[in-house]
Amino acid sequence: MRPTSGTPQASPAAEDMALLLLSGGTTGLPKLIPRSHADYLYNGRAAGEVCGHSSDTVYLATLPVAFNYTMNCPGVLGTLAVGGKVVLAANPDPSYCFELIERERVTITAINPQLAPVWLAERGGTRADLSSLRVLQVGSARLADDVARQIITEFTGTVLQQVFGMAEGLLCLTRLDDSPEIIATTQGRPISPADDVRVTDDEDRDVSDGEVGELLARGPYTLRGYYRAPEHNAKTFTDDGYYRTGDRVRRLPSGHLIVAGRSKDQINRGGEKIPATEVENHLQAHPAIQSIALLPTPDPDLGERSVAFIVPTGASTPTRRELAAFLTERGVAAYKVPDEVRTVETMPLTPVGKMDKKALAVLLDKGTSA
Ligand code: OOB
């Protein structure tokens, strides 16, 4: 990468920095991610190919365009790159977006798992004609398998596409012709044949397919270092240039990845590890729960115990006992049942729209609920 000066370059080289994205981490200070013209162009084009993009494509930007997801996966840039049309939504409200889809004959749009239940509910009652919508992307956080199945059933004529990506680069998509089971239960596979992913144990040794490990990534559009962050880079990259994603995944022989949690998002309850995402994924399917986050809190006996922050769907939050029955029914081990339940009115979100566990941890420290 050439050093950049204050004056705009008339003809930047392909490998020059095109833009800086913000890392989406929910813990610690956000880092800057340099993306080059070449890698970012490739990112959008390769994603577009997987989505069957052409000049007939009409992309509805439902989420803010500043997200890498909406911007280029394939998003706005990947659509414009093939001569397609982009429609900008003023907000993600489904009744309004469905009207836009009908009016503009939208072929593809992208939402996140928080919106999925709202869009599903509207889908049941809408009179809007959604027959143009070929692809509904859902990504940026773990989509519960049950919700994915509902989308597949309810959005007839539309293919659900799971999107597992990161501003740092690596982008995984389910393919339009994947089986409904793969689409419902996996977060896709890398978009480029040149993506080089490893799933490793604590000693950076590769684990077998089907086993959970940390996802490492290297490839044509994955960063090689955060901007001006040598100390952080030394921890976040292997000596041979793989980016440590901090995501815990299982890889299927087909190459599809299942996100099992984040390495940092684990609760160590007396030695037994609880992947917060796994429990959240189950509880998200509970009819009385609109939104749920599981956090660790210090415990004199166990080291850590788990606290569930819940935004209830209706007036009352399910009790710990009710959650235990629900989880047991689903075959979840008893130690994974939240030790404590707290009600919050709304889920705090980070500037990029992710559940802000740091803000919840502050509430925990204060011993209050929002
Ligand atoms: C997208 O990018 P970021 O940078 O805001 O966040 C990346 C992180 C991933 O490392 C992973 O922990 C999580 O968000 N994530 C998912 C996920 N998609 C992203 N976790 C579970 N399931 C998924 N489907 O969030 C982003 C970037 C490009 C496209 C889509 C999302």
Residues whose N, C-alpha, C, O or C-beta is under 5 A from the ligand:
A	BS01	OOB	L22 S23 G24 N68 Y69 C73 V138 G139 S140 A141 R142 L143 V163 F164 G165 M166 A167 E168 Q187 T245 D247 V259
